[in-house]
Amino acid sequence: MTLYDMHEDIFPIKSPIVALIGPTAIGKTALSIELAKQFDFEIISVDSMQVYKFMDIGTAKISKEEMQGIKHHLIDVVTPDQDFDAVSFENLALTAILDIIARGKRALLTGGTGLYLKSLIEGLSQHLPTFPEIRAEIHNRLGRVGREVLHEQLAAIDCTSANRIHMNDTHRLVRALEIYEGTGKTWSQLLAEHEQSKQLRFPNVLTVGLTCERQHLYKRIALRSEIMLNNGFESEVSNLLRVGYNLKHKSMRSIGYSHMVKYLDGDYTYEEMIELLTRDTRRYAKRQLTWFNKIKDIKWINTNETSSVSELVETFIQCTL
């Protein structure tokens, strides 16, 4: 059950909410701290990986020193073997927003996981219940018959979802079947029903997107990867493996962690690992931009013009008073 289900009367939340989004390595963290100090924001991380404890270097997680005393939410909330998805994020983010507002502060959403932001602002997850027992049974079925068979089963009941979910994306494949077997309705049907009935949850939202020339972003990604490797990423992943986290866990199959695990297992040379990590991070940035295009009314700002963001935020806040 989501916070929305338990407290439908919390909406609409009319307090001004600012979101700062953009692809990985573009510079959101530093700008978010500047904005937080200027406008008395508390920051809510919108990042699908920074929720995990012990995964700091590979997620470019902000340090205590970098926070400069600004309160952050939704960082280090689960261990790497725990499930975390858009439903989890929505519940925790709504709780954080209500707490921030109750204390007379403002919320700044910062991160690069477009699905999570869209889920929070538009409420996509409220109609997507979870069924752990059904999910476990489907995972067992996946092990027995393989992903091709499961994808064929999904196509037979939900062609729309099957067309957008590749058979290699077993997490979403299992999720789609779980939703259907648990509710009797397809994932695409539930989303269509939600589009017809959703209300405006946050009438006062400013979404700022950071952008830059593609080759400049790729250089930043390469630099991020280099810094990560120089700062002890190999040791971080070795420690995670030593305490029992491995590629069976969703968190460890993420970009960077899966590459380092395969290097440590001898599947990649060090040079191959670096090349593939950087390549896949670039591809991830492209996917992030695709997700951002699904979010309405983004004010795009080039990274060499970030000084204008403060003025944009100030005008927005003044207009909502």
N, C-alpha and C positions, 0 to 999 in steps of 0.2 A: 504494500500500500504506500502511495506517495504522500508527501505533505499536502499536495493539492487535494487528494481524495479526502484527507482528514480535515482540512481547513479550507474548504472552497471559498469561504468568505474573505480570505486574505487578498483576493484579487478584486479590482486592479490595484497594484502597488504604484502609487502616484509619485513617490519620491524619485528625484533624478538619478538615473543609473548611467554610468559611462562604461563603455567597453572599448578596450584597445586590443586589436587583433592584428595578425600578420603572420607570414610564414616563418618557419624556424630560422634562427640566427639573424633576423633582420634588425634587432635592437629594441624589442618591446620592453625588456626588463628595466633598462636604464631610464627610459622615458616614463615608465609607470611610476618609478620612485620619484622622479621630478614632479609629476602631476600629483602624486599622493601628498607630498610635502606642501605643495602650493594650495591644494583645495581640500585638505583634511580628509583624504580618502583612506579607507582600508582596502586592501587588495584581495580579491578572490581569484585564485589561480584557475584558469580554464585550460588545463593541460592534462591529457589522459595519462601521462607518465609521471608527472611530479607528485601525484597522489601516493606513489609507492615509497615506503621507507627503504633505506639502505641503497637506493638507486639515485645517487647524487651527481656523479660526474657525467655519466652517459645521458642524463636528462637535462644537463646544464641548469641544475636546480640552483635557485638563488641562495646565497649563503646568509648567515645571520649578519655578517658585516655589511653585505650589500643591501640588506633590508633597511639599514640606517634607522632602526627603531619603528619602521612602519609595520603595522600588524598585517600578517598574511593569513589567509584561510585556504583550506583544501590542499595543503602541502603535507606530505607524510601522514596520511590518514589510514592507509591499509598496508599490509605486508605483501611482498611479491607473489605469494601463493593465494591471495584472496581475489575474488572476482570484483571488478569495478567497471561500471558501464554508464551510459547516459542517464539511466534511472537513478543510480547511486549519486551521480553528480547533481542532478536536478534537486533531489531531496536535500543534500548537504548545502548546496548553493542557496537554495531558498531559505533554509534555516539561518545561514550566515547573513544573508541580506536583511532578514527581519531583525536579527540581533544588532546589526550595524545601525540600522535606522532607529531602533529603539534607544540606542545610546547617543543619538543625535549626530551620527557620523554619516559619511557618504560611501557608497560602494563603487569600486573600480574593478571591473572584470578584465583580466589580462591573460592572454594566452593564444594558442594556435590551433585548438581543437574545435573546429567549426561546428561539428555535430553537437558538442556539449553546449555551446552558446545558443545554437538554434533550438535545442531541446529546452533550455531554460527559458528563453524569451518567448517561444511559441508554444511550449508545452507538449512537444512531440512525444515525450515518454509516458505521459499520464495514461495512455491507452495501451501500453505495452507491459502487461504484468509478467512476472517471472514464475517459472514452475521448475524448481530445482530437481525434483524427482524425474520429471519428464525429460529435462535436459540431460540428466545422467544416463537415462535409458537410450536417448538418441546418440550420446557419445559412445555408448557400448555398441550400438548398431553401426555407427561409423567405423569402429574398429573391426567389426565382423564383415561388413559388405563393401566398405569403401565409400569415398566421397562421390564417385561417379553415380552410384546407385542412389545416394541421398539427393543428389542434385536432380536426378530424373524424377524422384518422388516429389520434390518441391515443384518442378516444372508442371507436373500433372495437377497440382492443386493451386498453384500461385505462379502463373507464367510471368507476371510483372516482376515479382521478386526474383525469380530465377534468372530473368534477363539482366538484372542489375547486380546479382551476386555471382561471382565467379566460383566454380567448384573448388578452387584452391583456397578460397576464403571460408575455411571450415567453421570459424567462429560465428560468422553471420549466417552461414548455411544452417548450422544447428539451431541458431536463434530463431530463424524463420519457421523451421519445423516445430520448434518448441511453442511458439506463439499459436500456430494453427492447432496443434494437438491439445493445447491447454485451453484455448478459447473457442475453438470451432470456427474462427474467422481467420482469414489470411492477414499477413502483415500489411500488404498493400491495401486491403479492404479497411483495416483499422485506421491507417493513415488517411485514407480518403474520407472516412467518416469524421475524423478529427478536423480535417480542413474545413468541413462544412459547419462544424459546431464550435470551433475554438474562439475564445474571446481575447481581447487585447489585455494581456497580463500586465505589461509594463508600458503605459502610455507615454512615459517620458524617458526615452532611451536615446543616447547618442552613441553611435558605433563608429569608431575611428579605425581605419585600416592603414597600416604602414606598407608602403610599396617602394620598389626601386627597380632599376634596370636589371634584367635577368642575369646578365653576366656578373654584375656587381654582387648580386645575391649569391651566386655560385662561388665567388671568391670568399665571401663571408662564411659560407658553409664549409669550404675547404679549411679555412682558418679555424673555425669552431672544432672541426674534427681533429686538427693538429693539436690544438690546446687540450682537448679532451684526452688524447692519447698521451700527451706529455704530463698530464696532471694525475696519472695513476689509474686510468680506466681499466687497464689489464688487471691490476690488483683488486679493484672493486669487483669485477666480474668473477675473478678467482675466489674471492671471499664469499660471494653469493652462491657459487657452485659448491663450495666446501660445506656450507651450512644446509644444503639440500635443495636450493632453488635451481631449476633446470628448464630445458626447453618444453617441458610438459606444461609449464605455467605461461599464461598469456603474456605477462609482463616481460618474461625472458625471451619471448619471440619478437620483441620490438626491434626497431632499427638501432644498430649499435651493439646491443646486448647479444642478439642472435649472431651477429658477425664475429664478435669477440669469442663467444662460446665455440663457434666452429673453428676459429683459429686455435684456441686452446686444445680442442679435440683433434687437431691435426688435419682438418678438412681444407683449410686455407693456409697459404703462406702468409707471412706478415704483410707483404706487399699486396697480395690479393685481397686480404681483409680490408686494408686501407682503401684500395680502389673501389671495392664493392660497397663499403660503408658510405663513402662520399657519393658514389653514384646513386645509391638508394635514398640517401638523404635529399639529394636534388629531386628525385622523383616524388618523394614525400612532400616536398615544398610545392610541387606542381599540384598534387592532390589537395593540399590545403587551400590553395588558391581556387580550385574548383569548388570546394565546399563554401568558401567565403562568398562566392557568386550566388549561392542559394540564400544568403542572408540579405534582408531588405535594407535599403537606405544607408549603405556604408559611405562615410566620408573618407575617400582615399587621400592620403598625404604621403608625398615622397620623403624618403629619409633625409634628404638634404634640405627639407623645409619644415622640420619638426617644431621649430620655434612657433609656427602658426597654430600648433595644437592647443597650446595654453589659451590663446585668444578664443579659439573655437569652443573649448570647454567652458571658459568663463561666460561667454555669451549664452551658451546653452543653459547653464545653471541660473543665470539671471532671468532668463525667460521662463523658468519653471517655478520661480518664487511666487 
